[in-house]
Amino acid sequence: MKTIKRFLLFTFLDFLGYIFLTMPHFLRFGFAKKVASLLCFLDKRHKKKLLTNLEFAYNGTLPSEQIQEILYTNYLNLVYNTMSFFMLSVSNKEQILNFVEFQNPQIIQDLLQKGENFIFVTAHFGNWEYTTPAFTCYFNTPITAVARMTHRPLVDEYLLKVRSKFQVRIIDKHKATLPLVKTLKKGKIVGIVTDQNTSQKEGILVDFFGKKVCQTPIASYLSLKLGIKIIPVSTHYTPDYSKCIITCLEPIQYTNTQDFEGDIQALTQIQSDILEKIIRENPKEWLWFHKKFKNQYPQIYEENQ
């Protein structure tokens, strides 16, 4: 029974992928906008979280017009990302490369030519799901990426099926440190999404929009432990959503002081500062729906339940 259920679900999702992939872009984009507008109207729970985050991060200084633009774009990105994820499951390498454009790819190419491996850190900007497969297709090099599992077997199996295409190896974020160390020691490349709130046990406190938040120090730990560079990467859509622009930033410059805990703190703060700078430059394309501030400031969400 489970095998039949799996077959029917995966077949249906792949069918959706083919539908969206073959659909003219203007129809696909138009459909996404209609659904995003509907969600803006109906989805009160996630809307409250987004508005709470914006109010708290910007201390109530954002004009209402910009808040509405951020709200709508967050829903539009979620809808278009979901559609394109189904497309990803049935796309080939050429179709992936036609959908993305890299800015500053020479930063990565120079490291690869020197035989250096590295950690690239990214965030929930634009179409973040395409960052890793686009990376492996464009640079023709495999990558190990960290992902959070849903603990729903069929959903996790489908996510792994799609995310593992194009030379991508996926490992669960829980107990990921040792596999990542082994991967980097073999000279391979690792990709980590570092912007979500994490537990007190797993994260360290950093400044973010003038507030204290928990952020994962895993990239800092690996970089300092193994002497490997960290490359920040962000993704955003073109205005008509016909392409994803993937921007590679220069490697983070940091001098190891041999104070391991202090260095982890400082290097993680640098990553938080880079994240905040990118968000402030383009706030509408960062995913504002998750409770970034919930560990230190739970009351801001309780007031909006």
Secondary structure as a PSIPRED ss2 file (coil, helix, strand):
# PSIPRED VFORMAT (PSIPRED V4.0)

   1 M C   1.000  0.000  0.000
   2 K H   0.000  1.000  0.000
   3 T H   0.000  1.000  0.000
   4 I H   0.000  1.000  0.000
   5 K H   0.000  1.000  0.000
   6 R H   0.000  1.000  0.000
   7 F H   0.000  1.000  0.000
   8 L H   0.000  1.000  0.000
   9 L H   0.000  1.000  0.000
  10 F H   0.000  1.000  0.000
  11 T H   0.000  1.000  0.000
  12 F H   0.000  1.000  0.000
  13 L H   0.000  1.000  0.000
  14 D H   0.000  1.000  0.000
  15 F H   0.000  1.000  0.000
  16 L H   0.000  1.000  0.000
  17 G H   0.000  1.000  0.000
  18 Y H   0.000  1.000  0.000
  19 I H   0.000  1.000  0.000
  20 F H   0.000  1.000  0.000
  21 L H   0.000  1.000  0.000
  22 T H   0.000  1.000  0.000
  23 M C   1.000  0.000  0.000
  24 P C   1.000  0.000  0.000
  25 H H   0.000  1.000  0.000
  26 F H   0.000  1.000  0.000
  27 L H   0.000  1.000  0.000
  28 R H   0.000  1.000  0.000
  29 F H   0.000  1.000  0.000
  30 G H   0.000  1.000  0.000
  31 F H   0.000  1.000  0.000
  32 A H   0.000  1.000  0.000
  33 K H   0.000  1.000  0.000
  34 K H   0.000  1.000  0.000
  35 V H   0.000  1.000  0.000
  36 A H   0.000  1.000  0.000
  37 S H   0.000  1.000  0.000
  38 L H   0.000  1.000  0.000
  39 L H   0.000  1.000  0.000
  40 C H   0.000  1.000  0.000
  41 F H   0.000  1.000  0.000
  42 L H   0.000  1.000  0.000
  43 D C   1.000  0.000  0.000
  44 K H   0.000  1.000  0.000
  45 R H   0.000  1.000  0.000
  46 H H   0.000  1.000  0.000
  47 K H   0.000  1.000  0.000
  48 K H   0.000  1.000  0.000
  49 K H   0.000  1.000  0.000
  50 L H   0.000  1.000  0.000
  51 L H   0.000  1.000  0.000
  52 T H   0.000  1.000  0.000
  53 N H   0.000  1.000  0.000
  54 L H   0.000  1.000  0.000
  55 E H   0.000  1.000  0.000
  56 F H   0.000  1.000  0.000
  57 A H   0.000  1.000  0.000
  58 Y C   1.000  0.000  0.000
  59 N C   1.000  0.000  0.000
  60 G C   1.000  0.000  0.000
  61 T C   1.000  0.000  0.000
  62 L C   1.000  0.000  0.000
  63 P C   1.000  0.000  0.000
  64 S H   0.000  1.000  0.000
  65 E H   0.000  1.000  0.000
  66 Q H   0.000  1.000  0.000
  67 I H   0.000  1.000  0.000
  68 Q H   0.000  1.000  0.000
  69 E H   0.000  1.000  0.000
  70 I H   0.000  1.000  0.000
  71 L H   0.000  1.000  0.000
  72 Y H   0.000  1.000  0.000
  73 T H   0.000  1.000  0.000
  74 N H   0.000  1.000  0.000
  75 Y H   0.000  1.000  0.000
  76 L H   0.000  1.000  0.000
  77 N H   0.000  1.000  0.000
  78 L H   0.000  1.000  0.000
  79 V H   0.000  1.000  0.000
  80 Y H   0.000  1.000  0.000
  81 N H   0.000  1.000  0.000
  82 T H   0.000  1.000  0.000
  83 M H   0.000  1.000  0.000
  84 S H   0.000  1.000  0.000
  85 F H   0.000  1.000  0.000
  86 F H   0.000  1.000  0.000
  87 M H   0.000  1.000  0.000
  88 L H   0.000  1.000  0.000
  89 S C   1.000  0.000  0.000
  90 V C   1.000  0.000  0.000
  91 S C   1.000  0.000  0.000
  92 N C   1.000  0.000  0.000
  93 K H   0.000  1.000  0.000
  94 E H   0.000  1.000  0.000
  95 Q H   0.000  1.000  0.000
  96 I H   0.000  1.000  0.000
  97 L H   0.000  1.000  0.000
  98 N H   0.000  1.000  0.000
  99 F H   0.000  1.000  0.000
 100 V E   0.000  0.000  1.000
 101 E E   0.000  0.000  1.000
 102 F E   0.000  0.000  1.000
 103 Q E   0.000  0.000  1.000
 104 N C   1.000  0.000  0.000
 105 P C   1.000  0.000  0.000
 106 Q H   0.000  1.000  0.000
 107 I H   0.000  1.000  0.000
 108 I H   0.000  1.000  0.000
 109 Q H   0.000  1.000  0.000
 110 D H   0.000  1.000  0.000
 111 L H   0.000  1.000  0.000
 112 L H   0.000  1.000  0.000
 113 Q H   0.000  1.000  0.000
 114 K C   1.000  0.000  0.000
 115 G C   1.000  0.000  0.000
 116 E C   1.000  0.000  0.000
 117 N C   1.000  0.000  0.000
 118 F E   0.000  0.000  1.000
 119 I E   0.000  0.000  1.000
 120 F E   0.000  0.000  1.000
 121 V E   0.000  0.000  1.000
 122 T E   0.000  0.000  1.000
 123 A C   1.000  0.000  0.000
 124 H C   1.000  0.000  0.000
 125 F E   0.000  0.000  1.000
 126 G C   1.000  0.000  0.000
 127 N C   1.000  0.000  0.000
 128 W H   0.000  1.000  0.000
 129 E H   0.000  1.000  0.000
 130 Y H   0.000  1.000  0.000
 131 T H   0.000  1.000  0.000
 132 T H   0.000  1.000  0.000
 133 P H   0.000  1.000  0.000
 134 A H   0.000  1.000  0.000
 135 F H   0.000  1.000  0.000
 136 T H   0.000  1.000  0.000
 137 C H   0.000  1.000  0.000
 138 Y H   0.000  1.000  0.000
 139 F H   0.000  1.000  0.000
 140 N C   1.000  0.000  0.000
 141 T C   1.000  0.000  0.000
 142 P C   1.000  0.000  0.000
 143 I E   0.000  0.000  1.000
 144 T E   0.000  0.000  1.000
 145 A E   0.000  0.000  1.000
 146 V E   0.000  0.000  1.000
 147 A E   0.000  0.000  1.000
 148 R C   1.000  0.000  0.000
 149 M C   1.000  0.000  0.000
 150 T C   1.000  0.000  0.000
 151 H C   1.000  0.000  0.000
 152 R C   1.000  0.000  0.000
 153 P H   0.000  1.000  0.000
 154 L H   0.000  1.000  0.000
 155 V H   0.000  1.000  0.000
 156 D H   0.000  1.000  0.000
 157 E H   0.000  1.000  0.000
 158 Y H   0.000  1.000  0.000
 159 L H   0.000  1.000  0.000
 160 L H   0.000  1.000  0.000
 161 K H   0.000  1.000  0.000
 162 V H   0.000  1.000  0.000
 163 R H   0.000  1.000  0.000
 164 S C   1.000  0.000  0.000
 165 K C   1.000  0.000  0.000
 166 F C   1.000  0.000  0.000
 167 Q C   1.000  0.000  0.000
 168 V E   0.000  0.000  1.000
 169 R E   0.000  0.000  1.000
 170 I E   0.000  0.000  1.000
 171 I E   0.000  0.000  1.000
 172 D E   0.000  0.000  1.000
 173 K C   1.000  0.000  0.000
 174 H C   1.000  0.000  0.000
 175 K C   1.000  0.000  0.000
 176 A C   1.000  0.000  0.000
 177 T H   0.000  1.000  0.000
 178 L H   0.000  1.000  0.000
 179 P H   0.000  1.000  0.000
 180 L H   0.000  1.000  0.000
 181 V H   0.000  1.000  0.000
 182 K H   0.000  1.000  0.000
 183 T H   0.000  1.000  0.000
 184 L H   0.000  1.000  0.000
 185 K H   0.000  1.000  0.000
 186 K C   1.000  0.000  0.000
 187 G C   1.000  0.000  0.000
 188 K C   1.000  0.000  0.000
 189 I E   0.000  0.000  1.000
 190 V E   0.000  0.000  1.000
 191 G E   0.000  0.000  1.000
 192 I E   0.000  0.000  1.000
 193 V E   0.000  0.000  1.000
 194 T C   1.000  0.000  0.000
 195 D C   1.000  0.000  0.000
 196 Q C   1.000  0.000  0.000
 197 N C   1.000  0.000  0.000
 198 T C   1.000  0.000  0.000
 199 S C   1.000  0.000  0.000
 200 Q C   1.000  0.000  0.000
 201 K C   1.000  0.000  0.000
 202 E C   1.000  0.000  0.000
 203 G C   1.000  0.000  0.000
 204 I E   0.000  0.000  1.000
 205 L E   0.000  0.000  1.000
 206 V E   0.000  0.000  1.000
 207 D E   0.000  0.000  1.000
 208 F E   0.000  0.000  1.000
 209 F C   1.000  0.000  0.000
 210 G C   1.000  0.000  0.000
 211 K E   0.000  0.000  1.000
 212 K E   0.000  0.000  1.000
 213 V E   0.000  0.000  1.000
 214 C E   0.000  0.000  1.000
 215 Q E   0.000  0.000  1.000
 216 T C   1.000  0.000  0.000
 217 P C   1.000  0.000  0.000
 218 I H   0.000  1.000  0.000
 219 A H   0.000  1.000  0.000
 220 S H   0.000  1.000  0.000
 221 Y H   0.000  1.000  0.000
 222 L H   0.000  1.000  0.000
 223 S H   0.000  1.000  0.000
 224 L H   0.000  1.000  0.000
 225 K H   0.000  1.000  0.000
 226 L H   0.000  1.000  0.000
 227 G C   1.000  0.000  0.000
 228 I C   1.000  0.000  0.000
 229 K E   0.000  0.000  1.000
 230 I E   0.000  0.000  1.000
 231 I E   0.000  0.000  1.000
 232 P E   0.000  0.000  1.000
 233 V E   0.000  0.000  1.000
 234 S E   0.000  0.000  1.000
 235 T E   0.000  0.000  1.000
 236 H E   0.000  0.000  1.000
 237 Y E   0.000  0.000  1.000
 238 T C   1.000  0.000  0.000
 239 P C   1.000  0.000  0.000
 240 D C   1.000  0.000  0.000
 241 Y C   1.000  0.000  0.000
 242 S C   1.000  0.000  0.000
 243 K C   1.000  0.000  0.000
 244 C E   0.000  0.000  1.000
 245 I E   0.000  0.000  1.000
 246 I E   0.000  0.000  1.000
 247 T E   0.000  0.000  1.000
 248 C E   0.000  0.000  1.000
 249 L C   1.000  0.000  0.000
 250 E C   1.000  0.000  0.000
 251 P C   1.000  0.000  0.000
 252 I C   1.000  0.000  0.000
 253 Q C   1.000  0.000  0.000
 254 Y C   1.000  0.000  0.000
 255 T C   1.000  0.000  0.000
 256 N C   1.000  0.000  0.000
 257 T C   1.000  0.000  0.000
 258 Q C   1.000  0.000  0.000
 259 D C   1.000  0.000  0.000
 260 F H   0.000  1.000  0.000
 261 E H   0.000  1.000  0.000
 262 G H   0.000  1.000  0.000
 263 D H   0.000  1.000  0.000
 264 I H   0.000  1.000  0.000
 265 Q H   0.000  1.000  0.000
 266 A H   0.000  1.000  0.000
 267 L H   0.000  1.000  0.000
 268 T H   0.000  1.000  0.000
 269 Q H   0.000  1.000  0.000
 270 I H   0.000  1.000  0.000
 271 Q H   0.000  1.000  0.000
 272 S H   0.000  1.000  0.000
 273 D H   0.000  1.000  0.000
 274 I H   0.000  1.000  0.000
 275 L H   0.000  1.000  0.000
 276 E H   0.000  1.000  0.000
 277 K H   0.000  1.000  0.000
 278 I H   0.000  1.000  0.000
 279 I H   0.000  1.000  0.000
 280 R H   0.000  1.000  0.000
 281 E H   0.000  1.000  0.000
 282 N C   1.000  0.000  0.000
 283 P H   0.000  1.000  0.000
 284 K H   0.000  1.000  0.000
 285 E H   0.000  1.000  0.000
 286 W E   0.000  0.000  1.000
 287 L C   1.000  0.000  0.000
 288 W C   1.000  0.000  0.000
 289 F C   1.000  0.000  0.000
 290 H C   1.000  0.000  0.000
 291 K C   1.000  0.000  0.000
 292 K C   1.000  0.000  0.000
 293 F C   1.000  0.000  0.000
 294 K C   1.000  0.000  0.000
 295 N C   1.000  0.000  0.000
 296 Q C   1.000  0.000  0.000
 297 Y C   1.000  0.000  0.000
 298 P C   1.000  0.000  0.000
 299 Q H   0.000  1.000  0.000
 300 I H   0.000  1.000  0.000
 301 Y H   0.000  1.000  0.000
 302 E H   0.000  1.000  0.000
 303 E C   1.000  0.000  0.000
 304 N C   1.000  0.000  0.000
 305 Q C   1.000  0.000  0.000
